[in-house]
C-alpha cells in the first residue's frame, strides 16, 4: 500500500515536494510540480532543488529497506549528482534504487524525470541508517 508523506518537514512545506513510499518494488518516489518559484534565472529547474529531490527519494528508499512506511531515519553520507537535461515546468519525479550495501550503509542511485519521460538528472550516494535515539 503506497502512502504519501506531505508537509512533514519545513523543507517540504517551503518547497512543496511529496515523498511517496510503500511501493512493492521497494523504490520510494519524490515528486514536485514545478512552478516559477522552483526555476533559476534561466527558467529551468534549479540544480539545488533537483539535488534535494534525488536526495529525498534516495533516503526514503533506504528507509523502506527496514520500514515499509519509510519512517526509519537514513542520513546522506555522500551524494554525487549528474545533470543531464534542463527541468521544465510540470511534474518531476525522483525515484531511488538500492544498488548495494549492508545493514547500516546503503548504496542508492536515483533518477529525476519530467512527466514527459525526459531524464533530468541522476545521482549515486551512500546513506546511513541512524537510530532514533541518536537523532534526539
C-alpha positions in Angstrom: 0.0 0.0 0.0 1.5 3.3 -1.0 1.5 6.3 1.2 2.3 10.0 0.6 4.3 12.0 3.1 3.3 15.7 2.8 4.2 18.7 4.9 6.3 16.6 7.3 9.3 19.0 7.4 9.9 22.6 7.0 11.7 21.9 3.7 8.7 20.1 2.3 6.3 22.9 3.3 8.7 25.5 1.8 9.4 23.8 -1.5 6.2 21.7 -1.9 7.6 18.3 -2.7 5.9 15.0 -1.7 7.5 11.7 -0.8 5.7 8.6 -2.0 6.6 5.3 -0.2 5.2 1.8 0.1 5.6 0.7 -3.5 6.0 -3.1 -4.0 9.3 -2.5 -5.9 10.9 -1.0 -2.7 11.6 2.2 -4.5 10.5 5.5 -3.0 9.5 8.4 -5.2 9.7 12.1 -4.5 7.7 14.4 -6.8 7.3 18.1 -7.2 5.0 20.2 -9.5 7.5 22.7 -10.9 6.4 26.3 -11.0 8.2 29.7 -11.3 9.4 29.6 -7.7 11.4 26.4 -8.5 13.2 27.8 -11.5 16.6 29.6 -11.8 17.2 32.8 -13.8 17.3 30.7 -17.0 13.8 29.4 -16.4 14.8 25.8 -15.7 14.8 23.7 -12.5 17.3 25.0 -10.0 20.1 22.4 -9.5 19.8 22.6 -5.7 16.2 21.6 -5.9 16.9 18.8 -8.3 19.6 17.6 -5.9 17.2 17.8 -2.9 14.6 15.7 -4.8 17.2 13.0 -5.6 18.5 13.0 -2.0 15.0 12.7 -0.6 14.0 9.8 -2.9 17.2 8.0 -2.0 16.9 8.5 1.7 13.3 7.3 1.7 14.3 4.3 -0.4 16.9 3.4 2.2 14.3 3.8 4.9 11.9 1.4 3.1 14.5 -1.4 3.5 13.7 -1.5 7.2 10.3 0.2 7.4 7.7 -0.1 4.7 6.2 3.2 5.8 9.5 4.9 5.1 9.9 6.5 8.6 13.2 4.9 9.7 15.8 7.7 9.6 18.5 7.5 7.0 21.1 10.3 6.5 23.1 11.2 3.5 26.8 10.3 3.8 27.7 11.3 0.2 25.7 12.2 -2.9 27.0 12.7 -6.5 24.7 14.3 -9.0 24.9 14.4 -12.7 22.7 17.0 -14.6 21.6 15.6 -17.9 18.8 18.0 -19.2 17.0 21.1 -18.1 14.0 20.7 -15.9 10.9 22.4 -17.4 7.7 23.3 -15.6 5.4 20.3 -14.9 5.7 17.4 -12.6 9.1 15.9 -12.0 9.7 12.7 -10.1 12.8 11.2 -8.5 13.0 7.5 -7.8 15.6 5.7 -5.8 17.1 2.2 -6.3 19.2 0.2 -3.9 22.4 -0.8 -5.6 24.2 -2.4 -2.7 25.2 -2.1 1.0 24.7 -3.9 4.2 22.8 -3.4 7.4 23.6 0.2 8.2 25.0 1.6 5.0 23.1 1.5 1.7 24.3 2.5 -1.8 21.5 4.1 -3.7 21.1 5.6 -7.1 18.3 7.8 -8.3 16.9 9.3 -11.4 14.9 12.5 -11.8 12.5 12.6 -14.7 10.0 15.0 -16.1 6.4 13.8 -16.6 7.1 13.5 -20.3 9.9 11.0 -19.6 12.9 13.3 -20.1 15.8 12.3 -17.8 16.8 15.5 -16.0 19.4 14.2 -13.5 20.9 11.1 -11.9 22.6 10.5 -8.6 24.5 7.9 -6.7 25.1 8.1 -2.9 25.7 6.4 0.4 23.1 6.6 3.1 23.4 5.6 6.7 20.7 4.2 9.0 20.5 6.2 12.2 18.8 5.1 15.4 16.0 7.3 16.7 18.0 7.8 19.9 20.9 9.3 18.1 18.7 11.9 16.5 17.5 13.4 19.8 
